[in-house]
Amino acid sequence: MDLKITAKKICSLLTENIEALKDINLSENDSLIASGLIESFDLINLMNVLETSLGISFNLDMLNIENFETPESIASMLNNMKMKV
C-alpha cells in the first residue's frame, strides 16, 4: 500500500540533505525559496534526493517554483504525482 507523502517527511529530507537547513527547525509551511533558505543549487539537490529516495521522476511541467516553496507544497505536488501514475 502506498503511503501519503507528508510535509513532515519532506522537512526531514530537507534538513538531512540540504546543508543550509541542517541546523534549522523547519516547519511544514516555512518558505524555502522566497525567504532565501534554499538557492537554485539546493533545489537541484533536493530534486535529486526526492527522485532517489522516493523513486520518482520529475517532468518539466512540474518545475514550477511554487511547487517547491514550502515542505507542504512539495508534499502536495508529490502526492498529486502519485495519483496520476
Phi, psi and omega in degrees: 000130178283133177263151177292137176280124184261157176296329177297319177297319179296318177302316179297314179299320180296310184289334178280334190241346180251113186308317183295343184254359186302325182255018182253135175275089187279135176249169189298331183249015177293135176289129180262315187268306182299328180280345182085009178298322175234152179245182186301318179296321177298322180296318177296316177300316179300314180300319178296316178299315180297316179299316182289310186284332183252355178066041180242169174226137179271136171266157181302326182291348178271351186277053175263125185304330179297331178293341184247012186289322180225160174304323179296316180292327177293313179300317179299314179300314182295320178294323175296322178298316181297326181290330182279344182279000000 
